[in-house]
Amino acid sequence: MYFITYLDRVNVSTAADGFGKEFGLTKTQIGLVFSAFAYPYLIFQIIGGWVSDRFGARRTLIACGALWAVATILTGLAGGLMSMLLARLLLGLGEGATFPASTAAMSRWVAREKRGFAQGITHAAARIGNAVAPAVVVAIMASYGWRESFYVCGAISLAWVALWAATFTEFPKDHPRITAEETTVLPPPKPKGAAVPWGLLFRRMAPVTIVYFCYGWTLWLFLSWIPQYFLHSYSLDLKKSALFASSVFFAGVIGDTLGGLVTDRILTRTGSLHKARSVMVAVCMMLTLLSLLPLLWMHNLYVSLACLSSGFFFAEMTIGPMWAVPMDIAPEFSGTASGMMNTGSALAAIISPVLSGMLIDKFGSWELPFVGSMLLMAAGVVLAFRMHPEAKFNTTPTPLGDARPQAS
């Protein structure tokens, strides 16, 4: 599912060369198409997380999957800027609850010491979607056209919905092949439909959400503009630009997988959630910043490839620890908590592509948008130490003036 959702999200970046010319769009307007998906995606993060906590991940993802599949097909039927924007808005509506619902499912199906790997490997599949999308879309565009690339992606999404409905069980105990040994290492079943203490949970997750905004800015800059960056900044043809973009995204696949393994290894060896989550995120964000710095002084195709690949690798290493944090802090409200966190990335998805497109239009520089990424990564390094995953969510309000959450 993670692979397919990102295939459906970023196919528009590669197809932009086709529909942009057909509809006569500026870079700013193309940026609006990129970001339109994020408006309902932002709104339905928390709503979708609550729905999955209340009604279960199985039903939530069946409904969401059918909706985003239809939206992807409608993107291929677009006749201009407005219909393209509407289709992308519908896609964001369908995908808004997907990751919070998945996190709610993982909170039941994954042991505490393997949460980082579970999040890392699923998000690695998302980055494979990023990496595969340019090549797949270019191949379909070359043979048939940009519209057909969306029809193919929509059909794949519908196939996944059928597979999920046929195979997934909400609770491990209900699975026909579960063993007694497996159930003993899983978290105890949590009550479904418990009332969410909204104010307290918002306050507890706020630092995590801000850190994820800092990461999300870079993520959506890469997902939206990297294929166009190689195409226009170095005047490559469509096939070569897709190859270079895929190389950058494959570095993210490795980063996601390794990040999940490393955070779990640190937790197993030290027993410290602070070191496994907060410290690791801070270190990886600093390495992302340092990786992107040479872009400001050197304009060389292979230097850019190395800097972008390294930057995306370290940025994606934060995914395993970051998505484990909501399960560490509030396992009984993991869908809602992860939805709150992911609003940070969703807000970045609204602002980052459009602002980047405006900067490119105004100054003609494809490197300038990365300055914002570096500044926000620096902020993320500092703020990562405010997340406190080691302090489990306490539904009792903390005394005034005591900003640090109390362990329960």
NUNUGU-899898 format. One record per residue (C-alpha): y, x, z; residue number from 1; residue in three letters. Coordinates in pm, 1 decimal. Each point is the difference from the previous one (the first is absolute). Example, Ala and Ser with C-alpha at 12.3 -4.5 7.8 and 13.67 -1.06 7.14 Angstrom:
BEGIN
NODE        y        x        z  nr rest
NODE   -450.0   1230.0    780.0   1  ALA
NODE    344.0    137.0    -66.0   2  SER
END
This chain:
BEGIN
NODE        y        x        z  nr rest
NODE      0.0      0.0      0.0   1  MET
NODE    244.3    281.1     84.4   2  TYR
NODE    -71.5    158.6   -339.3   3  PHE
NODE     58.6   -326.1   -185.7   4  ILE
NODE    317.9    -99.0    185.3   5  THR
NODE    166.0    330.2    -86.6   6  TYR
NODE   -126.4    -13.7   -355.5   7  LEU
NODE    174.9   -336.4    -25.0   8  ASP
NODE    315.6    130.3    169.5   9  ARG
NODE     61.6    321.6   -191.9  10  VAL
NODE   -124.0    -97.2   -346.7  11  ASN
NODE    354.8   -127.0    -53.0  12  VAL
NODE    137.4    356.1     37.8  13  SER
NODE   -193.0    126.0   -301.8  14  THR
NODE     38.3   -323.8   -197.6  15  ALA
NODE    379.0     21.3     55.6  16  ALA
NODE     36.8    211.5   -312.0  17  ASP
NODE   -144.0   -292.6   -199.6  18  GLY
NODE    168.5   -302.9    154.8  19  PHE
NODE    323.0    193.4     66.0  20  GLY
NODE     47.1     60.7   -371.4  21  LYS
NODE   -115.7   -348.0   -100.2  22  GLU
NODE    238.8   -172.1    242.5  23  PHE
NODE    282.7    257.3    -35.6  24  GLY
NODE     17.2     82.2    372.1  25  LEU
NODE    207.8    269.7    172.6  26  THR
NODE   -149.8    231.0    262.3  27  LYS
NODE    167.1   -209.9    270.4  28  THR
NODE   -159.1   -318.3   -137.9  29  GLN
NODE   -339.0    172.5    -20.1  30  ILE
NODE     52.6    101.9    363.9  31  GLY
NODE     55.0   -367.1     83.5  32  LEU
NODE   -333.8    -84.7   -164.6  33  VAL
NODE   -166.3    273.0    206.9  34  PHE
NODE    150.6   -126.8    325.9  35  SER
NODE    -25.0   -378.9    -58.2  36  ALA
NODE   -357.6      3.1    127.8  37  PHE
NODE    121.4    133.7    335.3  38  ALA
NODE    219.9   -295.6    106.4  39  TYR
NODE   -281.0   -248.9     71.6  40  PRO
NODE   -224.0    295.0     89.5  41  TYR
NODE    243.3     80.6    283.1  42  LEU
NODE     21.7   -360.1    122.1  43  ILE
NODE   -374.4    -60.4      1.1  44  PHE
NODE    -98.2    319.2    183.3  45  GLN
NODE     43.0   -151.9    344.7  46  ILE
NODE    -88.2   -353.7   -108.3  47  ILE
NODE   -313.7    125.3   -173.5  48  GLY
NODE    -94.4    212.0    300.5  49  GLY
NODE     31.1   -302.4    228.1  50  TRP
NODE   -198.0   -218.2   -243.4  51  VAL
NODE   -282.6    255.2    -11.0  52  SER
NODE     -4.0     25.8    381.3  53  ASP
NODE      2.8   -380.2     25.8  54  ARG
NODE   -233.4   -106.9   -282.6  55  PHE
NODE   -193.3    315.6    -86.7  56  GLY
NODE     12.8    271.4   -264.0  57  ALA
NODE   -263.7   -158.1   -223.3  58  ARG
NODE    189.4   -319.1    -83.8  59  ARG
NODE    336.8    177.9     -5.4  60  THR
NODE   -111.8    254.2   -259.9  61  LEU
NODE   -177.3   -256.3   -220.3  62  ILE
NODE    327.1   -194.3    -30.7  63  ALA
NODE    211.2    312.8    -42.6  64  CYS
NODE   -231.2    152.2   -258.9  65  GLY
NODE      1.5   -308.8   -219.3  66  ALA
NODE    380.1    -13.1     15.9  67  LEU
NODE     66.8    364.9    -89.5  68  TRP
NODE   -256.1    -16.5   -284.5  69  ALA
NODE    184.6   -294.2   -156.5  70  VAL
NODE    334.1    177.9     51.4  71  ALA
NODE   -128.3    308.9   -181.8  72  THR
NODE   -108.1   -208.8   -299.4  73  ILE
NODE    336.7   -178.5     -3.4  74  LEU
NODE    176.2    339.0    -14.2  75  THR
NODE   -165.9     56.9   -335.5  76  GLY
NODE    128.8   -338.4   -118.4  77  LEU
NODE    363.1     77.7     91.7  78  ALA
NODE    259.7    -67.6   -269.1  79  GLY
NODE    296.3    185.5    148.4  80  GLY
NODE    158.2    143.0    313.4  81  LEU
NODE      7.0   -327.1    196.0  82  MET
NODE   -363.6    -96.0    -58.5  83  SER
NODE   -103.7    359.1     72.9  84  MET
NODE    186.3    -15.2    332.9  85  LEU
NODE   -160.1   -334.7     90.0  86  LEU
NODE   -350.3    131.5    -72.1  87  ALA
NODE     63.8    305.9    214.2  88  ARG
NODE    130.8   -219.9    282.0  89  LEU
NODE   -325.0   -198.7    -12.8  90  LEU
NODE   -197.2    325.3     11.4  91  LEU
NODE    181.7    100.2    317.6  92  GLY
NODE    -75.1   -340.1    150.5  93  LEU
NODE   -371.9     44.6    -71.7  94  GLY
NODE    -23.4    359.2    123.2  95  GLU
NODE    221.8    -41.4    306.2  96  GLY
NODE   -282.2    -74.5    243.4  97  ALA
NODE   -263.4    231.5   -146.8  98  THR
NODE     39.7    314.2    210.7  99  PHE
NODE     68.0   -178.0    332.4 100  PRO
NODE   -305.2   -220.9    -63.7 101  ALA
NODE   -207.5    307.1    -82.8 102  SER
NODE    114.7    169.6    321.0 103  THR
NODE   -100.2   -310.1    196.7 104  ALA
NODE   -344.7     23.1   -160.3 105  ALA
NODE    -27.1    372.1     78.1 106  MET
NODE     89.3    -62.3    364.0 107  SER
NODE   -328.4   -194.6     23.8 108  ARG
NODE   -213.3    215.7   -226.5 109  TRP
NODE    108.4    357.7     82.6 110  VAL
NODE    -49.5    199.9    320.6 111  ALA
NODE    314.6    141.3    167.4 112  ARG
NODE    -75.4    363.3    -81.7 113  GLU
NODE    -46.0    -77.9   -371.2 114  LYS
NODE    312.7   -208.6    -59.5 115  ARG
NODE    192.6    285.3   -159.5 116  GLY
NODE   -275.1     67.2   -251.8 117  PHE
NODE    -40.3   -370.3    -80.7 118  ALA
NODE    371.0    -30.7    -74.8 119  GLN
NODE      8.7    333.0   -180.0 120  GLY
NODE   -291.1    -72.5   -233.5 121  ILE
NODE    121.5   -348.2    -92.5 122  THR
NODE    352.1    125.1    -70.0 123  HIS
NODE   -152.8    286.4   -198.0 124  ALA
NODE   -151.1   -268.5   -221.8 125  ALA
NODE    352.2   -140.7    -37.4 126  ALA
NODE    120.1    340.2   -119.0 127  ARG
NODE   -287.3     15.3   -247.0 128  ILE
NODE    148.2   -324.2   -129.9 129  GLY
NODE    335.3    182.4    -31.2 130  ASN
NODE   -165.8    288.6   -179.3 131  ALA
NODE   -214.5   -208.1   -232.5 132  VAL
NODE    268.0   -256.1    -89.2 133  ALA
NODE    208.0    224.6   -230.7 134  PRO
NODE   -301.0    111.6   -204.8 135  ALA
NODE   -155.4   -349.3    -13.1 136  VAL
NODE    325.9   -170.4    -92.3 137  VAL
NODE     85.5    260.1   -265.2 138  VAL
NODE   -348.0    -34.1   -154.8 139  ALA
NODE     25.3   -380.0    -14.5 140  ILE
NODE    361.0     13.8   -124.1 141  MET
NODE    -93.5    242.8   -276.4 142  ALA
NODE   -282.5   -221.7   -124.1 143  SER
NODE    131.5   -349.8     68.3 144  TYR
NODE    343.7    -13.2    166.5 145  GLY
NODE    166.7     -5.6    341.8 146  TRP
NODE    -76.2   -369.2     60.3 147  ARG
NODE   -374.3     48.7    -30.2 148  GLU
NODE      5.6    259.8    278.9 149  SER
NODE    101.8   -275.3    243.7 150  PHE
NODE   -269.6   -237.4   -127.0 151  TYR
NODE   -267.9    262.9     67.7 152  VAL
NODE    130.6     71.7    351.5 153  CYS
NODE     13.7   -372.9     78.2 154  GLY
NODE   -361.9    -47.8   -106.7 155  ALA
NODE   -109.8    288.4    226.4 156  ILE
NODE    181.0   -165.8    292.3 157  SER
NODE   -177.8   -331.0    -54.2 158  LEU
NODE   -336.6    179.9     -2.9 159  ALA
NODE     82.4    158.2    336.7 160  TRP
NODE     84.7   -339.1    154.3 161  VAL
NODE   -344.2   -129.2    -93.8 162  ALA
NODE   -168.6    310.5    145.4 163  LEU
NODE    194.4    -21.3    327.7 164  TRP
NODE    -76.2   -369.3     46.4 165  ALA
NODE   -371.5     62.7    -56.1 166  ALA
NODE    -46.5    303.4    226.1 167  THR
NODE    247.4     23.1    288.6 168  PHE
NODE    -61.0   -149.7    345.6 169  THR
NODE    286.0    -35.6    246.8 170  GLU
NODE   -196.1    126.8    298.7 171  PHE
NODE   -255.0    284.9     -8.4 172  PRO
NODE   -254.9   -203.6    199.2 173  LYS
NODE    -19.1   -252.3   -285.1 174  ASP
NODE    -92.7    254.8   -265.2 175  HIS
NODE   -366.3    -35.2   -103.1 176  PRO
NODE    -61.7    378.5     -0.6 177  ARG
NODE    183.4     98.6    320.5 178  ILE
NODE   -209.3    180.6    262.7 179  THR
NODE     22.7     -6.7    379.5 180  ALA
NODE     77.6    372.5      1.2 181  GLU
NODE    296.7    -53.3   -231.8 182  GLU
NODE    148.6   -282.0    205.7 183  THR
NODE     -2.1    212.4    317.5 184  THR
NODE    250.9    251.8   -144.2 185  VAL
NODE    234.5   -265.6   -137.9 186  LEU
NODE    290.6   -151.3    198.0 187  PRO
NODE    -86.3   -312.5    200.4 188  PRO
NODE     77.6   -324.4   -186.8 189  PRO
NODE    361.4    -99.9     51.3 190  LYS
NODE    103.6   -362.8     45.4 191  PRO
NODE    127.5   -150.1   -324.4 192  LYS
NODE    326.8   -188.3      7.4 193  GLY
NODE    151.4    150.2    318.9 194  ALA
NODE    373.5    -64.9     34.1 195  ALA
NODE    208.7    294.1   -122.1 196  VAL
NODE    271.3    124.2    242.8 197  PRO
NODE    244.1     44.4   -289.3 198  TRP
NODE    300.5    150.6    177.3 199  GLY
NODE   -197.5    256.5    195.2 200  LEU
NODE   -209.4     96.6   -301.0 201  LEU
NODE    309.2     38.0   -222.2 202  PHE
NODE    154.9    229.9    256.3 203  ARG
NODE   -317.4    203.0     35.9 204  ARG
NODE    -52.3     43.1   -374.0 205  MET
NODE    364.9     68.3    -93.8 206  ALA
NODE    -22.4    383.5     12.7 207  PRO
NODE   -322.8     -9.1   -201.2 208  VAL
NODE    163.1   -224.1   -261.8 209  THR
NODE    298.3    235.2    -38.4 210  ILE
NODE   -225.3    302.0    -46.6 211  VAL
NODE   -195.5   -190.4   -262.9 212  TYR
NODE    326.3    -84.9   -179.6 213  PHE
NODE     72.8    373.5    -21.3 214  CYS
NODE   -342.0     57.3   -155.1 215  TYR
NODE     23.8   -309.7   -222.3 216  GLY
NODE    322.5    119.9   -162.2 217  TRP
NODE   -180.4    300.3   -145.8 218  THR
NODE   -310.5   -201.8    -85.4 219  LEU
NODE    189.2   -254.9   -210.0 220  TRP
NODE    217.0    264.2   -164.2 221  LEU
NODE   -320.6    169.0   -116.8 222  PHE
NODE   -182.9   -316.9   -100.8 223  LEU
NODE    295.9   -140.9   -192.2 224  SER
NODE    150.4    300.4   -173.6 225  TRP
NODE   -246.9    290.3    -24.3 226  ILE
NODE   -145.3   -113.2   -339.4 227  PRO
NODE    355.9    -41.0   -133.8 228  GLN
NODE    107.5    329.7    163.0 229  TYR
NODE   -239.8    209.3   -207.3 230  PHE
NODE     61.6   -210.3   -309.6 231  LEU
NODE    378.8     39.7      0.4 232  HIS
NODE     89.9    300.5    216.9 233  SER
NODE   -226.8    228.6   -203.1 234  TYR
NODE     -9.3   -202.5   -324.7 235  SER
NODE   -378.1    -29.0     -0.2 236  LEU
NODE   -186.0   -256.7   -206.4 237  ASP
NODE   -155.4   -303.2    168.8 238  LEU
NODE   -351.5    146.8     26.1 239  LYS
NODE    112.3    332.9    149.4 240  LYS
NODE    234.2   -169.5    247.4 241  SER
NODE   -288.8   -223.3    112.8 242  ALA
NODE   -219.3    307.4     49.0 243  LEU
NODE    261.8    174.1    216.1 244  PHE
NODE     67.2   -317.7    199.9 245  ALA
NODE   -372.3    -45.1     61.0 246  SER
NODE    -23.7    358.8    127.1 247  SER
NODE    268.7    -72.3    260.4 248  VAL
NODE   -172.4   -319.5    110.3 249  PHE
NODE   -341.0    169.0     26.0 250  PHE
NODE    157.7    240.9    251.0 251  ALA
NODE     72.7   -311.4    205.5 252  GLY
NODE   -366.6   -102.5    -17.6 253  VAL
NODE    -96.2    330.7    163.4 254  ILE
NODE    280.3    -33.7    253.8 255  GLY
NODE   -107.2   -349.5    105.7 256  ASP
NODE   -363.0     97.8     45.3 257  THR
NODE     74.2    327.7    178.7 258  LEU
NODE    264.1   -160.0    220.8 259  GLY
NODE   -248.7   -258.5    126.0 260  GLY
NODE   -258.0    267.0     75.2 261  LEU
NODE    247.9    230.8    172.5 262  VAL
NODE    151.7   -266.1    227.2 263  THR
NODE   -347.2   -111.8    115.5 264  ASP
NODE   -107.9    361.8     53.5 265  ARG
NODE    308.6     70.1    211.5 266  ILE
NODE    -65.5   -315.1    203.9 267  LEU
NODE   -365.9     90.4     54.3 268  THR
NODE     80.4    358.5    104.5 269  ARG
NODE    308.5    -62.4    215.8 270  THR
NODE    -32.3   -364.5    104.0 271  GLY
NODE    375.6    -22.4    -58.8 272  SER
NODE    137.0   -280.5   -216.7 273  LEU
NODE    342.1    166.8     27.0 274  HIS
NODE   -125.5    313.2   -174.6 275  LYS
NODE   -228.0   -183.1   -243.9 276  ALA
NODE    265.6   -247.5   -113.2 277  ARG
NODE    362.0     91.6     90.6 278  SER
NODE    -17.9    379.1    -25.0 279  VAL
NODE   -205.5     -9.4   -317.3 280  MET
NODE    241.4   -243.9   -168.9 281  VAL
NODE    299.1    217.1     95.5 282  ALA
NODE   -160.9    317.1   -135.9 283  VAL
NODE   -100.2   -164.7   -328.6 284  CYS
NODE    348.2   -146.6    -51.6 285  MET
NODE    157.3    341.8     51.4 286  MET
NODE   -239.4    154.4   -253.7 287  LEU
NODE     91.2   -277.4   -247.1 288  THR
NODE    368.8     85.7     36.0 289  LEU
NODE    -63.4    372.2    -52.9 290  LEU
NODE   -217.0    -71.2   -305.6 291  SER
NODE    276.1   -198.2   -174.5 292  LEU
NODE    285.3    244.5     67.2 293  LEU
NODE    -56.4    224.9   -306.3 294  PRO
NODE     64.8   -299.4   -231.1 295  LEU
NODE    371.2     33.2     80.5 296  LEU
NODE     26.5    353.1   -141.1 297  TRP
NODE   -273.2     43.3   -260.2 298  MET
NODE    -56.6   -205.8   -315.1 299  HIS
NODE   -339.6    108.3   -121.4 300  ASN
NODE   -282.6   -233.2   -100.7 301  LEU
NODE   -273.2    176.3    195.1 302  TYR
NODE    215.9     71.9    303.5 303  VAL
NODE     87.6   -371.2      8.9 304  SER
NODE   -367.5    -91.1    -32.5 305  LEU
NODE    -88.2    230.0    291.8 306  ALA
NODE    286.2   -123.6    220.0 307  CYS
NODE    -65.7   -368.5    -65.5 308  LEU
NODE   -376.1     35.7     44.9 309  SER
NODE     43.0    192.4    325.1 310  SER
NODE    263.3   -243.6    126.9 311  GLY
NODE   -214.9   -302.2    -77.9 312  PHE
NODE   -305.6    168.0    154.8 313  PHE
NODE    173.0     55.2    335.2 314  PHE
NODE    171.6   -340.7     -6.0 315  ALA
NODE   -336.7   -168.7    -49.8 316  GLU
NODE   -155.9    198.5    284.5 317  MET
NODE    208.4   -220.9    230.7 318  THR
NODE   -178.4   -317.1   -114.1 319  ILE
NODE   -318.4     33.7    208.3 320  GLY
NODE    182.9     53.4    330.0 321  PRO
NODE    277.2   -251.4    -77.6 322  MET
NODE   -231.8   -290.5    -82.7 323  TRP
NODE   -217.9     80.0    300.8 324  ALA
NODE    303.1    -34.1    230.1 325  VAL
NODE     18.2   -385.5     -6.5 326  PRO
NODE   -369.0    -14.3     93.8 327  MET
NODE     59.8    255.3    277.4 328  ASP
NODE    302.7   -181.2    139.7 329  ILE
NODE   -100.5   -367.5    -33.9 330  ALA
NODE   -363.4    -44.2   -110.8 331  PRO
NODE      1.8   -369.9     87.8 332  GLU
NODE    300.9    -55.2   -229.8 333  PHE
NODE    -77.5    270.3   -255.8 334  SER
NODE     69.4   -217.7   -305.0 335  GLY
NODE    341.8   -105.6    128.1 336  THR
NODE     86.4    349.3    128.1 337  ALA
NODE    -96.1    169.3   -326.6 338  SER
NODE    198.5   -264.0   -188.6 339  GLY
NODE    304.3     90.3    208.6 340  MET
NODE    -51.6    368.2    -76.9 341  MET
NODE    -43.7    -59.2   -372.0 342  ASN
NODE    330.6   -188.1    -20.5 343  THR
NODE    152.4    347.5     19.4 344  GLY
NODE   -169.9    107.3   -321.6 345  SER
NODE     68.8   -338.0   -160.7 346  ALA
NODE    373.5     31.2     74.0 347  LEU
NODE     -4.7    348.7   -149.0 348  ALA
NODE   -173.3   -144.0   -307.4 349  ALA
NODE    297.7   -232.5    -51.5 350  ILE
NODE    271.1    264.2     34.6 351  ILE
NODE   -153.2    326.6   -120.7 352  SER
NODE    -86.8    -85.6   -365.3 353  PRO
NODE    331.8   -175.3    -69.1 354  VAL
NODE    219.9    263.2    166.0 355  LEU
NODE   -193.9    274.0   -177.4 356  SER
NODE     48.8   -174.2   -334.5 357  GLY
NODE    372.9    -33.9     68.3 358  MET
NODE     28.3    370.6     84.1 359  LEU
NODE   -183.5     94.1   -319.0 360  ILE
NODE    221.7   -230.0   -209.6 361  ASP
NODE    323.7    126.8    159.1 362  LYS
NODE    -65.5    373.5     27.9 363  PHE
NODE   -279.4     57.7   -251.7 364  GLY
NODE   -192.0    203.0    257.5 365  SER
NODE   -367.2    -71.7     59.4 366  TRP
NODE     -6.9    233.7    303.0 367  GLU
NODE    287.3   -161.7    195.3 368  LEU
NODE   -209.8   -291.4    138.4 369  PRO
NODE   -222.4    250.6    181.8 370  PHE
NODE    292.0     98.0    225.7 371  VAL
NODE    -31.9   -337.7    173.0 372  GLY
NODE   -371.5     60.7     49.9 373  SER
NODE     63.9    332.6    167.7 374  MET
NODE    263.1   -142.3    235.2 375  LEU
NODE   -225.1   -287.1    105.8 376  LEU
NODE   -297.6    230.8     50.8 377  MET
NODE    216.3    205.0    237.4 378  ALA
NODE     83.9   -319.9    192.2 379  ALA
NODE   -368.6    -92.7      7.2 380  GLY
NODE    -90.4    333.6    160.2 381  VAL
NODE    222.6    -82.3    297.2 382  VAL
NODE    -88.6   -368.0     26.3 383  LEU
NODE   -376.7     57.8    -13.4 384  ALA
NODE     14.5    105.3    365.2 385  PHE
NODE    133.7   -345.4     93.1 386  ARG
NODE   -313.6   -184.5   -115.3 387  MET
NODE   -210.6     70.4    313.8 388  HIS
NODE   -342.3   -113.1   -129.7 389  PRO
NODE   -151.4    127.0    324.4 390  GLU
NODE    167.5   -288.4    188.5 391  ALA
NODE   -190.8   -319.3    -76.8 392  LYS
NODE    207.1   -315.6    -47.8 393  PHE
NODE     73.3   -177.8    325.5 394  ASN
NODE     98.3   -367.6    -16.4 395  THR
NODE    200.5     40.7    323.2 396  THR
NODE    366.1     88.0    -70.1 397  PRO
NODE    104.9    352.2    103.1 398  THR
NODE    293.6     38.6    242.3 399  PRO
NODE    347.0     27.7   -152.5 400  LEU
NODE     88.8    358.3    -81.7 401  GLY
NODE   -362.3    106.9    -32.3 402  ASP
NODE    -28.4     51.4   -376.1 403  ALA
NODE   -342.9    157.3      6.2 404  ARG
NODE   -288.6   -249.9    -27.3 405  PRO
NODE   -228.8    -21.9    298.1 406  GLN
NODE   -371.7     65.8    -28.6 407  ALA
NODE   -214.2   -293.2     97.0 408  SER
END
